[in-house]
Amino acid sequence: MKTAVETLFVNSFIDGILDPAKEMLGPVKNGGHIIANTAPGCWGPMITPCIKGGHEVTKPVYVEGAEVGDAIVIKIKTIDVTSIATASGNDQPVEGRFVGDPFVAVKCPGCGTLYPETVIKGIGQEAIRCATCDTDITPFVFTSGYTITFDESGDVGITVSKEAAEKIAHDGRHYMRTPEASKQNPIVTFAPHDLVGTVARMRPFLGQLGTTPSKQLPDSHNAGDFGSFLVGAPHDYAVTQEELDEHRTDGHMDISRVRAGATLICPVKVAGGGVYLGDMHAMQGDGEIAGHTADVAGIVHLQVHVLKGVQLEGPILLPNEEDLPYTAKPLSAAEKQSALALAKKWGMEEIEESLPLSIVGTGSTLNAATDNGLSRAAKLFGVTVPEIMNRATITGSIEIGRHPGVVTVTLQVPKPYLTKANLYDAVDSQYKERA
């Protein structure tokens, strides 16, 4: 194996399939840094049939010392948008142009080529053509879409007019700042302009961040909701429900709290972990209810640490304190003093010492995702699901990451539980600056 490096620069991408058998980048040292130029997710890859997974994430990185059954702590140092503009909106699949799943298995309706190469001819929703037979090949079109540009300070974006959208469309890679190694067709080529003059606040985050699954999975389907489309699918990447549950790592979350300052703790299901990232979003409300948001290119700085013997089924998120529900925020010194006084009034000499965290749950529906998150939390801390339900109700919340099936089960967890799970130091480090 190569010598591990302190800082690894990443600017290469997979073809949409997370494959544990393929060689990883790195290794990077335990405690080292990953700096990546990420490509836009969703719409660009969705109109580029040779990208098989619906997204275009970075090649996975091998983290020194990470073994199956460990966890990797990923601290998000910075996230900076580099795109000048992008386009997005609600999608509609085009029948006859895919085999079972338009995100994964695109088929040219003209010559029948599977995963065909494409060329761009002009602008608009018929501009993506099969390189072999020149057939309009896009597997998705907009039902309602927009082109949005961003101010240089990174504070706001504004949706633009037809004339501006068409100007951007003619030089898509420039305006989207697509990385050189990216294969995706720029979605601004479609020049959507159904919203004009709408202002949106920017708060960039990563829709994809995680570790490599232990079985081949399309990157956008590495989660319980989109992954359910693979169960019994008529293409090469079909799985059973049991295989999906065993091998997925839930790296595709679309949780807007996965932003600079947050920490994500991910399961290691293959040697080295295989940390990958992408699908940066300029902004998004909880639920990503349109199915897509403003996908952008950007620069990300991560720091990674290995936690030995911490067996996780899916990720744990430690959000920025301001992103926590009111009920889950760490107690201030004054609140602790008041609580202790109340405890003594009722004959108790101490109160629980606890800290917040969010267990990610995914499933085919929001209810299934909630059940998954509750079950994961109970198993991790060796308690019952009803106890987790009680704690999440009075010291936390259930929050939607992505509709139809990604949630966070947020709660304050007692220090003995965190210590037993070997998570206390990581959680305490995240919130040690609290008042």
C-alpha positions as CSV (number, residue, x, y, z in Angstrom):
1,M,0.0,0.0,0.0
2,K,1.1,3.6,-0.7
3,T,2.3,5.8,2.2
4,A,-0.5,7.6,3.8
5,V,-0.6,11.4,3.3
6,E,-1.6,14.2,5.6
7,T,-3.6,16.0,3.0
8,L,-5.3,14.5,0.0
9,F,-6.6,16.6,-2.9
10,V,-9.5,14.9,-4.8
11,N,-10.8,16.0,-8.2
12,S,-11.8,12.7,-9.8
13,F,-15.2,11.0,-10.0
14,I,-16.9,7.7,-10.3
15,D,-19.2,6.7,-13.1
16,G,-22.2,6.7,-10.7
17,I,-21.6,3.2,-9.2
18,L,-20.0,2.8,-5.7
19,D,-18.0,-0.4,-6.1
20,P,-16.1,-1.8,-3.1
21,A,-13.9,-3.8,-5.4
22,K,-12.4,-0.8,-7.1
23,E,-9.2,0.8,-6.0
24,M,-9.6,3.8,-3.8
25,L,-7.6,7.1,-3.6
26,G,-5.1,7.6,-0.9
27,P,-4.6,6.4,1.7
28,V,-5.0,9.5,3.9
29,K,-3.7,9.5,7.5
30,N,-6.0,8.9,10.4
31,G,-6.5,12.5,11.5
32,G,-5.6,13.8,8.0
33,H,-7.5,16.1,5.6
34,I,-9.4,15.6,2.4
35,I,-9.8,18.6,0.1
36,A,-12.2,18.0,-2.9
37,N,-13.5,19.9,-5.9
38,T,-17.0,18.4,-6.1
39,A,-19.2,18.2,-9.2
40,P,-22.9,19.1,-9.2
41,G,-25.3,16.3,-8.4
42,C,-28.8,15.4,-9.5
43,W,-29.8,17.1,-12.8
44,G,-26.4,17.1,-14.6
45,P,-25.8,13.4,-14.1
46,M,-29.5,12.6,-14.6
47,I,-29.2,13.9,-18.2
48,T,-25.9,12.1,-18.8
49,P,-26.7,8.4,-19.5
50,C,-23.1,7.2,-19.2
51,I,-23.2,8.2,-15.5
52,K,-25.1,5.2,-14.1
53,G,-26.0,6.3,-10.6
54,G,-27.9,9.5,-10.8
55,H,-25.1,11.5,-9.2
56,E,-21.4,12.1,-9.9
57,V,-19.5,11.8,-6.6
58,T,-15.8,11.8,-5.9
59,K,-13.7,8.6,-6.0
60,P,-13.7,7.1,-2.5
61,V,-10.7,7.7,-0.2
62,Y,-9.0,5.0,1.9
63,V,-8.5,6.1,5.5
64,E,-5.4,4.6,7.2
65,G,-6.4,2.2,10.0
66,A,-10.1,2.0,9.2
67,E,-11.3,-1.6,9.4
68,V,-14.7,-3.2,9.0
69,G,-16.6,-2.7,12.2
70,D,-15.0,0.7,12.9
71,A,-16.4,4.2,12.3
72,I,-15.0,7.3,10.7
73,V,-15.5,10.7,12.2
74,I,-15.8,13.3,9.4
75,K,-15.5,16.9,10.4
76,I,-16.7,19.4,7.8
77,K,-14.3,22.3,8.0
78,T,-15.5,24.4,5.0
79,I,-17.9,24.2,2.1
80,D,-17.5,26.9,-0.6
81,V,-19.7,27.2,-3.7
82,T,-17.8,27.8,-7.0
83,S,-20.7,27.7,-9.5
84,I,-21.8,31.1,-10.9
85,A,-25.2,29.6,-11.8
86,T,-27.1,26.4,-12.0
87,A,-30.6,25.1,-12.9
88,S,-33.0,22.8,-11.1
89,G,-36.7,22.0,-10.6
90,N,-39.2,19.2,-10.4
91,D,-38.6,16.2,-12.7
92,Q,-40.7,14.0,-14.9
93,P,-39.3,10.7,-16.4
94,V,-39.6,10.2,-20.1
95,E,-41.1,6.8,-20.8
96,G,-39.3,4.6,-23.3
97,R,-35.8,5.9,-22.4
98,F,-34.8,3.7,-19.5
99,V,-34.9,0.1,-18.2
100,G,-36.8,0.2,-14.9
101,D,-35.0,3.2,-13.4
102,P,-34.2,6.5,-15.3
103,F,-31.5,7.3,-12.7
104,V,-29.6,4.1,-13.3
105,A,-30.3,2.4,-16.7
106,V,-30.8,4.8,-19.6
107,K,-31.5,3.3,-23.0
108,C,-31.5,5.2,-26.3
109,P,-35.0,5.0,-27.8
110,G,-33.5,5.3,-31.3
111,C,-30.6,2.8,-31.5
112,G,-31.2,0.9,-28.3
113,T,-27.8,1.6,-26.8
114,L,-27.6,1.2,-23.0
115,Y,-25.7,3.9,-21.1
116,P,-25.1,5.8,-24.4
117,E,-22.6,8.6,-24.9
118,T,-24.2,11.9,-25.7
119,V,-23.5,15.2,-27.4
120,I,-25.1,18.6,-26.8
121,K,-26.7,20.3,-29.8
122,G,-28.1,23.8,-29.0
123,I,-30.0,24.5,-25.9
124,G,-33.4,23.4,-24.4
125,Q,-34.8,20.1,-23.2
126,E,-34.1,18.4,-26.6
127,A,-30.4,19.4,-26.7
128,I,-29.0,16.1,-25.3
129,R,-28.6,13.7,-28.2
130,C,-27.3,10.2,-28.6
131,A,-23.8,10.3,-30.0
132,T,-24.5,7.2,-32.1
133,C,-27.9,8.0,-33.7
134,D,-28.6,11.7,-32.8
135,T,-31.9,10.8,-31.0
136,D,-33.2,13.1,-28.2
137,I,-32.2,11.0,-25.3
138,T,-32.8,12.8,-22.0
139,P,-34.6,10.5,-19.5
140,F,-35.9,13.5,-17.5
141,V,-37.6,16.8,-18.3
142,F,-38.7,19.6,-16.1
143,T,-42.3,20.0,-15.0
144,S,-41.4,23.3,-13.4
145,G,-37.8,24.5,-13.5
146,Y,-35.6,27.5,-12.9
147,T,-32.1,28.9,-13.6
148,I,-30.5,30.5,-10.6
149,T,-27.4,32.6,-10.2
150,F,-25.4,33.5,-7.0
151,D,-23.9,36.7,-5.7
152,E,-20.1,36.7,-5.1
153,S,-20.4,36.9,-1.4
154,G,-22.3,33.6,-1.3
155,D,-25.3,35.1,0.6
156,V,-28.2,34.9,-1.9
157,G,-29.3,33.5,-5.3
158,I,-31.9,34.8,-7.7
159,T,-33.8,33.0,-10.4
160,V,-33.3,34.6,-13.8
161,S,-35.3,35.5,-16.9
162,K,-35.6,33.6,-20.2
163,E,-32.9,35.8,-21.8
164,A,-30.5,35.3,-19.0
165,A,-31.2,31.6,-18.7
166,E,-30.4,31.2,-22.5
167,K,-27.2,33.1,-22.2
168,I,-26.1,30.9,-19.3
169,A,-27.2,27.8,-21.3
170,H,-24.8,28.5,-24.2
171,D,-21.8,28.3,-21.9
172,G,-22.9,25.8,-19.3
173,R,-19.7,24.4,-18.0
174,H,-18.3,27.9,-17.5
175,Y,-21.2,29.1,-15.5
176,M,-21.5,25.9,-13.5
177,R,-17.7,25.7,-13.0
178,T,-17.9,22.0,-13.7
179,P,-14.6,20.3,-12.6
180,E,-12.4,19.3,-15.6
181,A,-12.7,15.5,-14.9
182,S,-16.5,15.6,-14.6
183,K,-18.4,14.0,-17.5
184,Q,-21.8,15.4,-16.8
185,N,-23.8,17.5,-19.2
186,P,-24.6,20.9,-17.6
187,I,-28.2,21.1,-16.7
188,V,-28.3,24.9,-17.4
189,T,-28.3,23.7,-21.1
190,F,-32.1,23.2,-20.6
191,A,-32.5,27.0,-19.8
192,P,-35.5,26.5,-17.5
193,H,-37.1,29.8,-16.4
194,D,-40.5,29.2,-14.8
195,L,-39.4,31.2,-11.7
196,V,-38.1,34.7,-12.4
197,G,-36.8,37.1,-9.7
198,T,-37.2,34.7,-6.8
199,V,-34.6,35.3,-4.1
200,A,-33.2,32.4,-2.0
201,R,-30.8,32.6,0.9
202,M,-27.7,30.4,0.4
203,R,-26.6,27.9,3.0
204,P,-24.5,25.3,1.2
205,F,-24.3,21.7,2.4
206,L,-23.4,18.2,1.0
207,G,-26.3,16.0,-0.2
208,Q,-23.8,13.1,-0.5
209,L,-21.2,12.4,2.2
210,G,-20.3,9.0,3.6
211,T,-18.5,5.7,3.2
212,T,-18.5,3.0,0.6
213,P,-21.2,0.3,0.8
214,S,-20.0,-3.3,0.9
215,K,-21.9,-4.1,-2.3
216,Q,-22.1,-2.3,-5.7
217,L,-24.8,0.4,-5.4
218,P,-25.6,3.4,-7.6
219,D,-24.5,6.4,-5.6
220,S,-27.9,8.1,-5.5
221,H,-29.4,4.9,-4.3
222,N,-27.1,4.4,-1.3
223,A,-30.0,5.0,1.1
224,G,-33.2,3.2,2.2
225,D,-35.6,5.3,0.1
226,F,-33.9,5.5,-3.3
227,G,-32.3,2.2,-2.6
228,S,-35.7,0.6,-2.5
229,F,-35.9,1.2,-6.3
230,L,-33.2,-1.4,-6.7
231,V,-35.2,-4.2,-5.0
232,G,-36.1,-6.6,-7.8
233,A,-35.1,-4.1,-10.5
234,P,-34.8,-5.3,-14.2
235,H,-31.2,-4.0,-14.5
236,D,-27.6,-5.0,-13.5
237,Y,-27.8,-3.4,-10.1
238,A,-30.8,-5.1,-8.6
239,V,-30.6,-6.2,-5.0
240,T,-32.9,-7.9,-2.5
241,Q,-34.2,-5.9,0.5
242,E,-31.9,-7.9,2.8
243,E,-28.9,-7.0,0.7
244,L,-29.8,-3.4,0.6
245,D,-30.2,-3.3,4.4
246,E,-26.9,-5.1,5.0
247,H,-24.7,-3.2,2.6
248,R,-25.9,0.4,2.3
249,T,-24.2,3.1,4.3
250,D,-26.8,5.9,3.7
251,G,-24.3,8.3,2.2
252,H,-27.0,10.0,0.2
253,M,-28.9,11.9,2.8
254,D,-29.8,15.4,1.5
255,I,-29.9,16.6,5.1
256,S,-29.4,20.4,5.1
257,R,-27.6,20.3,8.4
258,V,-24.7,18.4,6.9
259,R,-22.8,21.7,6.4
260,A,-19.7,23.4,7.5
261,G,-19.1,23.1,11.2
262,A,-21.0,19.8,11.5
263,T,-19.6,16.4,12.1
264,L,-20.7,13.1,10.6
265,I,-19.8,9.7,12.0
266,C,-20.0,7.0,9.4
267,P,-19.9,3.2,9.4
268,V,-16.9,1.3,7.9
269,K,-18.2,-1.6,5.9
270,V,-15.1,-2.0,3.6
271,A,-11.4,-1.8,4.5
272,G,-10.3,1.8,4.5
273,G,-13.9,3.1,4.7
274,G,-13.9,4.7,1.3
275,V,-15.0,8.3,2.1
276,Y,-16.7,10.0,-0.8
277,L,-18.7,13.2,-1.2
278,G,-20.6,15.3,-3.7
279,D,-24.1,16.6,-4.6
280,M,-23.4,20.0,-3.0
281,H,-26.5,22.1,-2.7
282,A,-26.6,25.9,-2.5
283,M,-29.7,25.8,-0.3
284,Q,-32.6,23.6,0.6
285,G,-35.5,23.5,3.0
286,D,-36.2,20.3,5.0
287,G,-37.6,17.5,2.8
288,E,-36.2,18.7,-0.6
289,I,-39.8,18.5,-1.5
290,A,-39.4,19.3,-5.2
291,G,-37.1,16.3,-5.5
292,H,-34.1,18.5,-6.4
293,T,-32.5,21.7,-5.3
294,A,-29.8,24.0,-6.6
295,D,-26.9,21.6,-7.3
296,V,-23.5,23.3,-7.5
297,A,-19.8,22.7,-7.9
298,G,-17.7,23.6,-4.9
299,I,-14.6,23.1,-2.7
300,V,-14.9,21.1,0.5
301,H,-12.4,20.6,3.3
302,L,-12.9,17.5,5.5
303,Q,-10.9,16.1,8.4
304,V,-11.2,12.3,9.2
305,H,-10.5,10.3,12.3
306,V,-11.0,6.6,12.9
307,L,-13.1,5.3,15.9
308,K,-12.1,1.7,16.6
309,G,-14.7,-0.9,17.3
310,V,-17.7,1.5,16.9
311,Q,-20.1,-0.6,14.8
312,L,-22.8,1.5,13.2
313,E,-25.6,0.6,10.8
314,G,-25.8,4.1,9.4
315,P,-24.5,7.6,10.0
316,I,-24.7,9.8,13.1
317,L,-24.9,13.5,12.6
318,L,-23.6,16.1,15.1
319,P,-25.1,19.3,13.8
320,N,-24.0,22.8,14.5
321,E,-25.6,23.9,17.8
322,E,-27.8,26.5,16.0
323,D,-29.2,23.7,13.8
324,L,-30.3,21.6,16.7
325,P,-34.0,21.6,17.8
326,Y,-34.6,23.9,20.8
327,T,-35.3,20.8,23.0
328,A,-32.0,19.2,22.0
329,K,-29.6,22.1,22.5
330,P,-26.9,21.5,25.1
331,L,-27.9,22.9,28.5
332,S,-26.3,26.1,29.6
333,A,-24.7,26.5,33.0
334,A,-27.7,28.4,34.2
335,E,-30.1,25.8,33.0
336,K,-28.1,23.0,34.7
337,Q,-28.1,25.0,37.9
338,S,-31.9,25.4,37.8
339,A,-32.4,21.8,37.0
340,L,-30.1,20.7,39.9
341,A,-32.0,22.9,42.3
342,L,-35.3,21.4,41.2
343,A,-33.9,17.9,41.5
344,K,-32.7,18.5,45.1
345,K,-36.1,19.9,45.9
346,W,-37.5,16.5,45.1
347,G,-34.9,14.5,46.9
348,M,-32.5,13.8,44.0
349,E,-28.8,14.7,44.3
350,E,-27.9,14.8,40.6
351,I,-29.2,15.2,37.1
352,E,-28.3,13.4,33.9
353,E,-25.3,14.7,32.0
354,S,-26.2,14.4,28.4
355,L,-25.3,15.6,24.9
356,P,-27.2,15.8,21.7
357,L,-26.8,13.8,18.5
358,S,-28.9,12.8,15.5
359,I,-29.2,9.2,14.3
360,V,-29.9,9.0,10.6
361,G,-32.7,6.7,9.5
362,T,-33.8,5.8,6.0
363,G,-36.5,3.8,4.4
364,S,-39.0,3.6,1.6
365,T,-41.3,6.0,3.4
366,L,-40.9,8.6,6.1
367,N,-42.6,6.3,8.6
368,A,-40.2,3.5,7.7
369,A,-37.2,5.9,8.0
370,T,-38.4,7.0,11.4
371,D,-38.7,3.3,12.6
372,N,-35.2,2.7,11.1
373,G,-33.7,5.6,13.0
374,L,-35.4,4.7,16.3
375,S,-34.3,1.1,15.9
376,R,-30.7,2.1,15.2
377,A,-30.5,4.4,18.2
378,A,-32.0,1.7,20.5
379,K,-29.5,-0.9,19.3
380,L,-26.5,1.4,19.5
381,F,-27.2,2.4,23.1
382,G,-28.6,-1.0,24.3
383,V,-32.0,0.4,25.3
384,T,-35.6,-0.1,24.2
385,V,-37.2,1.7,21.3
386,P,-39.9,3.2,23.6
387,E,-37.1,4.8,25.7
388,I,-35.6,6.4,22.6
389,M,-39.1,7.6,21.6
390,N,-39.5,9.3,25.0
391,R,-36.1,10.9,24.8
392,A,-36.6,12.1,21.2
393,T,-40.0,13.6,22.3
394,I,-38.9,15.6,25.3
395,T,-35.2,16.2,24.5
396,G,-35.1,16.2,20.7
397,S,-37.2,15.9,17.6
398,I,-37.8,13.9,14.4
399,E,-36.6,16.0,11.4
400,I,-37.1,15.3,7.7
401,G,-33.9,15.2,5.6
402,R,-35.4,14.1,2.3
403,H,-38.9,13.2,1.3
404,P,-39.8,10.3,0.8
405,G,-37.5,8.5,3.3
406,V,-34.6,10.2,5.2
407,V,-35.0,11.5,8.8
408,T,-32.9,12.3,11.8
409,V,-33.8,11.1,15.2
410,T,-32.4,13.8,17.4
411,L,-32.2,13.5,21.2
412,Q,-30.0,14.2,24.2
413,V,-28.1,11.1,25.1
414,P,-26.8,10.4,28.7
415,K,-23.0,10.4,29.1
416,P,-22.9,6.8,30.3
417,Y,-24.6,5.7,27.0
418,L,-22.2,7.7,24.9
419,T,-19.2,6.4,26.9
420,K,-20.3,2.8,26.5
421,A,-20.7,3.3,22.7
422,N,-17.3,4.9,22.5
423,L,-18.9,8.1,21.2
424,Y,-18.5,10.5,24.1
425,D,-15.3,12.1,23.1
426,A,-16.4,12.8,19.6
427,V,-19.7,14.3,20.7
428,D,-18.2,16.3,23.5
429,S,-15.6,17.7,21.1
430,Q,-18.4,18.9,18.8
431,Y,-20.2,20.8,21.6
432,K,-17.3,21.7,24.0
433,E,-17.5,25.4,23.2
434,R,-21.1,25.5,24.6
435,A,-21.9,28.0,27.3
